[in-house]
Each structure stands twice: as structure tokens, then as C-alpha cells.
Amino acid sequence: MLRANPKTRKYQKIVARLAAMVAPSKPWAGPLEVRLLVEREPLKSWSKTKTAAALRGEVCPTTKPDNDNVSKSVCDAMTGIVYVDDAQICRLLVVKRYAEEARVVVNVIQIHEDEPEQLRGPFAGFGEMAGDDR
């Protein structure tokens, strides 16, 4: 069994604390969709031209942290708080991009199996989750 390193555990505690502030009164059961928007700051050493291109989405962050590591940390941290178990996550979208300020925006959506597929996805409305109008 692998154990999370101290930095990961600290990050998961922060995520869990923030999740508890907005979590439902009882953790959700049933299938879920999770959307993560991972925003990174451009490097200070970059030129103004490259920084501007990155903020316009013309340069993608291809460095660590890996999307799978971010999603694992965030989803594990919300287990028992937002939902019963992260095994309930049937859909996962992770978008990593540059922004003025580093942050991770999380959106957890209950999938209601009686709704037609086109009304609930696969990733309709992703931009609205972050108030993004790009």
C-alpha cells in the first residue's frame, strides 16, 4: 500500500476542509460527475508575450502536477464529505490551463439516471462552472 507524502496529505486536508463548507448535509450516494479546473500561474521568468499567450490559452501547461495526481488527491479528500465513496465517480473531466492566479475549481454533479443523456452531459456547461467566459 502506498502512503501519500506529507505535502499531499496537507493538500487533502485543505480540500476536505473547504469541501465540508459547501458539502450536502449528508454525503451523496449514486453516480457522479466531477469536473476539475486546474489553473496555474505562468512562470515569472517568461516574457510578457509568452505570458499573454498562456493566459489566452495558446500555451498549455504540460508540467507537473499531472492531472491524474490532482484528481486523485481532490477526489480522495472529498470522500465521506461530498459523496460516500469516490468509486461513485462515473465521469471525470480535468482541464489544466494558465491563469492570473493559481487555483483548483471543483464541480460535483449528481447523475440522475432517468434524465436523457443529452441533458446531462457529457460535459455541457463546463465553462460556466468557473464563471468563465473565454
Secondary structure, DSSP 8 states (H G I E B T S, - for coil): -----HHHHHHHHHHHHHHHHH--SS-B-S-EEEEEEEEE---TTS-HHHHHHHHTTSS---SSS-HHHHHHHHHHHHBTTTBS-GGGEEEEEEEEEE-SS-EEEEEEEE--TTS-HHHH-SSTTHHHHTT---
